Amino acid sequence: MTSTELVQLAALVANHGPQLIQNDAPLSESCLRRYWTAAKCRLHRWGLALSRCQKAAGSLGNDWNQAQWYASLPTMQEVLTAEILTRVWTAVACGHDRRHLQNEAEPIVFSIFTGHNELRNRVLQLMVHGPAAEDTEMLALNGLRRRCERWTDLLISYLLAEGDVSEFATDPQRCREFAEGIDRQRQAGVAVPAWDLVATSYQAAFSDQQPVDDGSSDLNDQIAGSIIGSFPPDLFDSTGVFQSLWVTRLE
C-alpha cells in the first residue's frame, strides 16, 4: 500500500471516527499492538533513510549531497503524507479513551504520534537546509506539506463534536474554526452533502500526487489493517465517494 492510499484511508477514519469514539466497546488490544509494532518499524526505516541524507550533508561535496537528497525524497514525501493518517487515528483513539475514561489506547498511539512528529521535524530541517533548498522539487515538497497540514486539520475537525482532540492537528486554532463551520452545517441539515463535497475535494487535492513506495508498503498494509480492524465492520457498510469495496480490498 502506498502513502497515497493511506491518505484516502485517513478520510475514511475521520468520517467514521465519531461512531467509534461513541462505541462503548474497548478498542481491540491485538489491533493496537499490531499498529504499534508496524508503525515503530516504519519509523525506524524512515529514520535510517533520512540519516543517510543528513550524514552526507557538508561532508562529501555538493553533488553527492544533492544525490542523497533526491534519494531521500520518496521517504520525505511519505513521512508528510502518512502523517495525515497518524494524526487522525491518534485523535480518534485518544478521543475514545477520554470519552470512556480509559487509558488503554492513548499511550500506544501517542508514542507513534510523537515519533512521527520527530521525523517530520527532520524532514523540515532537510527542506530548509538541504542541498536542494532552492530547487523546484523542494518547492513542490513544501506545497505537499502545506496541503497535508490543511487537510489534516479539516479531517480532525470532524471529531471535535465528540471531544477536544485539536491538539493533534497541525494548527489547533484552524482546526477549531473548521469545526465551527461543520457545526453550522449540521444545524442547517446539510452535513452529509457537505461531507460528500469534502471527500471529492480531498481526492482531487491529492490526485496529482504520484504513488510513493519507499520500501514501506508492507508496513503500510499492516498499519491500515490494524486501524480498520479496530472499527466495527458495520460502520463501513455504506456507499459514497469511498465505497466499502475499497475497504474489502484492504482486508
Salt bridges, closest charged atoms under 4 A:
GLU5 OE2 - ARG249 NH1 2.91
ASP24 OD1 - HIS100 ND1 3.73
GLU29 OE2 - ARG33 NH1 3.77
GLU83 OE2 - ARG87 NE 2.77
GLU83 OE1 - ARG120 NE 3.06
GLU106 OE2 - ARG98 NH2 2.96
GLU149 OE2 - ARG120 NH2 2.07
GLU149 OE2 - ARG145 NH1 3.01
ASP153 OD2 - ARG174 NH2 2.75
GLU162 OE1 - ARG99 NH1 3.08
GLU167 OE1 - ARG98 NH1 2.97
ASP208 OD1 - ARG147 NH2 3.96
ASP218 OD1 - ARG45 NH1 2.96
